[in-house]
Amino acid sequence: DNFEWCNADDASRNIIVFERIYKDERIAVVCNFSGASYKNYYAPVSMVGKYKLIFNSDSSKYDGTDTSRKRVFKSTPFNIGHKEHMIEIDLTPLSVRFFKFQ
């Protein structure tokens, strides 16, 4: 399968998290469809290790605020829904972030 839901049940905050898989590559996608910011959001992921931010729709490159400057996130054990690991991130309103598993 090339797609896995990580969290499709966070309707109260309008956030979804899923992973795209191709061969040995894994990309976690976090979408915040709300107008609210979320500090220290626990995004569930499949693998233990490091996730590198490879796309941020809130980047100044796209006229965003560029508030999050951290580029690498280490997953930690934490059971959220169907996944056993999470990365802790700050989400800005109406933003999308892609994280590549290292």
PEPEVEN-V599796 format. One record per residue. N is the residue number from 1. RES is the residue in three letters. PHI is phi in whole degrees, -180 to 180 (999 if undefined). NEAR is the number of other C-alpha atoms within 10 Angstrom. D_FIRST is the distance of its C-alpha to the first C-alpha in whole Angstrom. Layout:
# PEPEVEN-V599796
<<N:RES:PHI:NEAR:D_FIRST> <N:RES:PHI:NEAR:D_FIRST>>
This chain:
# PEPEVEN-V599796
<<1:ASP:999:6:0> <2:ASN:-103:9:4> <3:PHE:-145:13:6> <4:GLU:-140:15:8> <5:TRP:-73:19:11> <6:CYS:-104:23:14> <7:ASN:-158:20:17> <8:ALA:-113:12:17> <9:ASP:-112:13:20> <10:ASP:-100:10:23> <11:ALA:-65:11:25> <12:SER:-65:7:28> <13:ARG:-109:14:27> <14:ASN:59:15:25> <15:ILE:-122:20:22> <16:ILE:-126:20:19> <17:VAL:-135:22:16> <18:PHE:-145:21:13> <19:GLU:-124:21:11> <20:ARG:-105:16:9> <21:ILE:-126:14:7> <22:TYR:-141:10:9> <23:LYS:53:6:10> <24:ASP:-95:6:12> <25:GLU:-97:10:13> <26:ARG:-137:20:12> <27:ILE:-122:22:13> <28:ALA:-92:25:15> <29:VAL:-118:21:16> <30:VAL:-118:23:19> <31:CYS:-117:19:21> <32:ASN:-106:20:24> <33:PHE:-92:16:26> <34:SER:-99:16:29> <35:GLY:-89:12:32> <36:ALA:-105:14:32> <37:SER:-91:15:32> <38:TYR:-133:15:30> <39:LYS:-82:11:32> <40:ASN:55:11:30> <41:TYR:-74:13:27> <42:TYR:-89:17:24> <43:ALA:-95:24:21> <44:PRO:-70:29:18> <45:VAL:-138:33:16> <46:SER:-84:19:14> <47:MET:-114:17:16> <48:VAL:-87:16:20> <49:GLY:145:15:21> <50:LYS:-106:16:22> <51:TYR:-123:22:20> <52:LYS:-99:17:22> <53:LEU:-69:19:23> <54:ILE:-114:12:22> <55:PHE:-151:14:23> <56:ASN:-138:20:25> <57:SER:-66:18:26> <58:ASP:-92:20:29> <59:SER:-67:16:31> <60:SER:-63:11:34> <61:LYS:-60:10:33> <62:TYR:-111:10:32> <63:ASP:65:9:35> <64:GLY:-90:13:33> <65:THR:-84:12:35> <66:ASP:55:14:33> <67:THR:-72:12:34> <68:SER:-96:13:31> <69:ARG:-101:8:32> <70:LYS:-68:10:30> <71:ARG:-114:12:27> <72:VAL:-125:16:26> <73:PHE:-126:18:25> <74:LYS:-96:15:25> <75:SER:-76:22:22> <76:THR:-131:18:24> <77:PRO:-63:14:24> <78:PHE:-173:15:24> <79:ASN:-86:12:22> <80:ILE:-123:15:21> <81:GLY:59:12:19> <82:HIS:-98:13:16> <83:LYS:-114:17:16> <84:GLU:-109:17:19> <85:HIS:-137:20:20> <86:MET:-149:24:21> <87:ILE:-116:22:23> <88:GLU:-99:15:26> <89:ILE:-135:17:26> <90:ASP:-102:14:29> <91:LEU:-111:23:28> <92:THR:-92:24:30> <93:PRO:-60:14:30> <94:LEU:49:16:28> <95:SER:-126:20:26> <96:VAL:-133:19:23> <97:ARG:-133:21:22> <98:PHE:-113:21:19> <99:PHE:-125:23:19> <100:LYS:-96:19:17> <101:PHE:-69:22:17> <102:GLN:-94:14:20>>
